[in-house]
Amino acid sequence: MKLLTVTGLGSFPRRRQTLPGFSLSLGLTLLWTGLLVVLPLTALLLRPWQHGLSPMIHALHDARMYAALRVSFICAFLAVLIDLPIGLLLAWTLVRYRPPGHRAVDALIDLPFAIPTAVTGIALATLYGPGGWIGAPAGKLGLKLAFSPAGIVIALTFIGLPFIVRSVEPVLRSFPKDVEEAAFLLGASGWQRFCRILLPALAPPLLSGAGLAFARSIGEYGSVIFIAGNQPFHSEVAPLLIVMRLQEFNYDGATSIALILLVTALLCLIAVSHLRRSVSSGLVREDGA
């Protein structure tokens, strides 16, 4: 009788939501996501086609743009290849060995996230420049690090390293040690334990970190322009060319480059997510078998 309403229709009272304020929180989340993420990306996707198809086609026939994109993509790819073994080694050392001073090293890994990119660029140009602590000895050996594509790779390696370490570290920390101990008792060598047990489990976070590092690197600006040299068709990156096109009031050319970088980053993240799910599902099937 207590469940009957005042009208006597026998309907049940409304259940209270488990989380108070869920509707308000969801609405605010969707609002801020739409204003800060969806709306700017939509504007960037629609802006190049505002004046029709011909200005966009004309902007795409630019050899300098393709040269800048080639420099950005190649240098970002090389930086990721360098970051993968270094990031894995750092994560392994911090989790498994914890040497003296590991807390300071762990804090320094996040330094590229904290300091302004312009400060990073100036510091790297000073260090690897012709008169720098590393650039001067390298110059005597005939190696030009700063103001060349090598300088771009150095800057992007510095920027992308935290993505690899922070993606691998939690997986390595939570990996059950009894699995490695069982393999050791069965006679597996250290290299066999790493390749057949650890590496398959670390493949998804490595792919995720590599994708994030690459997507961040192709659009990096502040830490690159001070060490790149910025020579067209040689060491000019795509984000710098966007700024130059805006200074020339060539908005179609700037937005076309930005659109290519955006689509490339999205495709990279989608591909990495698909590969990560494929690797994870393959590991689950193997465990079930």
C-alpha positions in Angstrom: 0.0 0.0 0.0 3.0 2.3 0.6 3.9 2.0 -3.1 0.6 3.4 -4.3 0.6 7.0 -5.4 -1.8 9.6 -4.1 -4.0 9.2 -7.2 -4.3 5.5 -6.5 -3.1 4.3 -10.0 -0.6 1.9 -8.5 2.5 3.3 -10.3 5.8 2.8 -8.6 7.8 5.8 -7.4 10.7 7.0 -9.5 14.1 5.5 -8.6 16.7 7.9 -7.4 19.8 8.2 -9.5 22.9 6.4 -8.1 25.1 9.5 -8.6 23.5 12.8 -7.5 23.8 15.5 -10.1 24.6 13.1 -12.9 22.5 14.9 -15.5 24.1 18.3 -14.6 27.6 16.8 -14.8 26.9 15.1 -18.1 25.5 18.2 -19.5 28.5 20.4 -18.5 30.9 17.7 -19.8 29.2 17.6 -23.2 29.0 21.4 -23.3 32.7 22.0 -22.6 33.7 19.2 -24.9 31.7 20.7 -27.7 33.0 24.2 -27.1 36.7 23.3 -26.6 37.1 20.3 -28.9 34.3 19.6 -31.3 33.5 23.2 -32.4 37.2 24.2 -33.1 37.8 21.0 -35.0 34.6 21.4 -37.0 35.6 25.0 -37.9 39.0 23.8 -39.1 37.4 21.1 -41.2 34.9 23.5 -42.8 37.1 26.6 -43.2 39.2 25.5 -46.2 36.0 24.9 -48.3 34.4 28.3 -47.4 35.4 30.0 -50.7 34.8 26.9 -52.9 36.9 24.1 -54.2 39.2 26.1 -56.5 41.1 28.0 -53.7 41.7 24.8 -51.9 43.0 23.0 -55.0 45.3 26.0 -55.7 46.6 25.9 -52.1 47.4 22.2 -52.4 49.6 22.8 -55.5 52.4 24.1 -53.4 55.8 22.3 -53.5 57.0 24.2 -50.5 54.0 22.8 -48.5 54.8 19.2 -49.4 58.5 19.7 -48.6 57.5 21.1 -45.1 55.1 18.2 -44.6 57.8 15.7 -45.6 60.3 17.2 -43.2 57.7 17.1 -40.3 56.6 13.5 -41.0 60.1 12.0 -41.5 61.6 13.8 -38.5 58.6 12.8 -36.3 58.9 9.2 -37.4 62.6 9.1 -36.7 62.1 10.7 -33.3 59.5 8.0 -32.4 61.9 5.2 -33.5 64.6 6.7 -31.2 62.1 7.2 -28.3 60.8 3.6 -28.3 63.9 1.8 -27.0 65.0 4.7 -24.8 61.5 5.0 -23.3 61.2 1.3 -22.7 64.6 1.2 -21.1 63.7 4.2 -18.8 60.4 2.7 -17.8 62.1 -0.7 -17.1 64.8 0.9 -15.0 62.3 3.0 -12.9 60.0 0.1 -12.3 62.3 -2.9 -11.9 65.5 -1.5 -10.5 64.7 1.9 -8.8 68.2 3.2 -8.7 69.3 6.0 -6.4 67.8 9.3 -7.6 65.0 7.5 -9.4 62.4 10.0 -8.0 64.3 12.9 -9.6 64.6 11.0 -12.9 60.9 10.2 -12.7 60.1 13.9 -12.2 62.4 15.0 -15.1 60.6 12.7 -17.5 57.5 14.9 -17.3 59.6 18.1 -17.8 58.7 18.5 -21.5 55.0 18.6 -20.4 55.7 21.4 -17.9 58.1 23.9 -19.4 57.1 26.2 -22.3 58.1 24.8 -25.7 59.9 28.0 -26.6 62.1 27.6 -23.5 62.8 24.0 -24.7 63.8 25.2 -28.1 66.2 27.9 -26.8 67.8 25.4 -24.4 68.3 22.8 -27.1 69.7 25.4 -29.6 72.1 26.6 -26.9 73.2 23.1 -26.1 73.5 21.7 -29.6 74.4 24.9 -31.4 77.9 25.5 -32.9 79.2 26.9 -29.6 77.2 24.6 -27.3 78.5 22.0 -24.9 77.5 19.2 -27.3 77.3 21.1 -30.6 81.0 22.3 -30.5 82.6 18.8 -30.0 80.2 17.4 -32.6 81.2 20.2 -35.1 84.8 19.2 -34.7 83.8 15.7 -35.8 82.0 17.1 -38.8 78.5 16.7 -37.3 76.0 19.5 -37.6 73.3 19.0 -35.1 71.6 22.3 -34.7 70.0 24.3 -37.6 69.5 21.2 -39.6 67.0 18.3 -39.8 69.0 16.5 -37.1 68.1 19.4 -34.8 64.4 18.8 -35.5 64.8 15.1 -34.6 66.5 16.0 -31.4 63.8 18.4 -30.4 61.0 15.9 -31.3 62.8 13.1 -29.4 62.8 15.3 -26.3 59.1 16.1 -26.7 57.9 12.6 -27.4 59.8 10.6 -24.8 57.4 11.1 -21.9 54.5 9.6 -24.0 56.4 6.3 -24.3 57.5 6.1 -20.7 54.2 7.0 -19.2 52.4 4.5 -21.5 54.7 1.6 -20.7 55.3 2.3 -17.0 51.9 1.4 -15.5 51.6 -1.8 -17.5 55.1 -2.9 -16.5 54.4 -2.1 -12.9 51.2 -4.1 -12.8 52.6 -7.1 -14.7 52.4 -10.2 -12.5 55.9 -11.3 -11.6 54.9 -14.9 -11.0 54.5 -15.4 -14.7 58.2 -14.5 -15.2 59.2 -16.7 -12.3 57.3 -19.6 -13.8 59.1 -19.1 -17.1 62.4 -18.9 -15.2 61.8 -22.2 -13.4 60.9 -23.8 -16.8 64.3 -22.9 -18.1 63.6 -19.8 -20.2 66.5 -17.4 -20.6 66.2 -13.7 -19.9 65.9 -12.8 -23.5 63.2 -15.4 -24.0 61.2 -14.1 -21.1 61.4 -10.6 -22.4 60.5 -11.5 -26.0 57.8 -14.1 -25.4 56.2 -12.9 -22.1 56.9 -9.2 -21.5 57.0 -7.8 -25.0 53.6 -9.1 -26.1 52.1 -7.4 -23.0 54.0 -4.2 -23.6 53.1 -4.0 -27.4 49.8 -2.2 -26.9 51.2 0.6 -24.6 54.2 0.9 -26.9 51.9 1.4 -29.9 49.8 3.9 -27.9 52.8 5.9 -26.8 54.3 5.9 -30.3 51.0 7.1 -31.8 50.6 9.9 -29.3 54.3 11.0 -29.7 54.0 11.0 -33.5 50.7 12.9 -33.5 52.2 15.5 -31.1 55.5 15.8 -33.0 54.0 16.5 -36.5 52.4 19.6 -35.0 55.2 20.8 -32.7 56.3 24.4 -33.2 57.9 26.2 -30.3 60.6 23.7 -29.5 61.5 23.2 -33.2 61.9 26.6 -34.7 64.9 27.7 -32.6 66.9 24.6 -33.6 65.6 23.7 -37.0 67.3 26.4 -39.1 64.0 27.0 -40.9 65.4 26.7 -44.4 62.6 26.1 -47.1 62.8 22.7 -48.7 65.4 21.6 -46.2 64.6 22.2 -42.5 61.3 24.0 -42.6 58.5 22.3 -40.7 54.8 22.4 -41.5 53.7 24.4 -38.3 56.1 27.1 -39.2 54.8 27.3 -42.7 51.3 27.7 -41.3 52.4 30.8 -39.3 54.1 32.2 -42.4 51.0 31.7 -44.5 48.9 33.5 -41.9 51.4 36.4 -41.9 50.9 36.6 -45.7 47.1 36.6 -45.2 47.0 33.3 -47.2 44.3 31.7 -45.0 43.5 29.0 -47.6 47.1 27.9 -47.6 47.4 27.9 -43.8 44.1 26.0 -43.3 45.0 23.5 -45.9 48.2 22.6 -44.1 46.4 22.6 -40.8 43.8 20.3 -42.2 46.4 17.8 -43.5 48.1 17.7 -40.1 44.7 17.3 -38.3 43.6 14.4 -40.5 47.0 12.7 -40.3 46.9 12.9 -36.5 43.4 11.6 -36.3 44.2 8.7 -38.7 47.3 7.9 -36.7 45.4 7.7 -33.4 42.6 5.6 -35.0 45.2 3.2 -36.5 47.0 2.9 -33.2 43.8 2.3 -31.4 42.8 -0.4 -33.9 46.2 -2.1 -33.7 46.2 -2.0 -29.9 42.8 -3.7 -29.8 43.9 -6.3 -32.3 47.0 -7.1 -30.2 45.0 -7.2 -27.0 42.4 -9.5 -28.5 45.1 -11.7 -29.9 46.7 -12.0 -26.4 43.3 -12.8 -24.9 42.7 -15.6 -27.5 46.1 -17.1 -26.8 45.5 -17.0 -23.0 42.2 -18.7 -23.5 43.7 -21.3 -25.8 
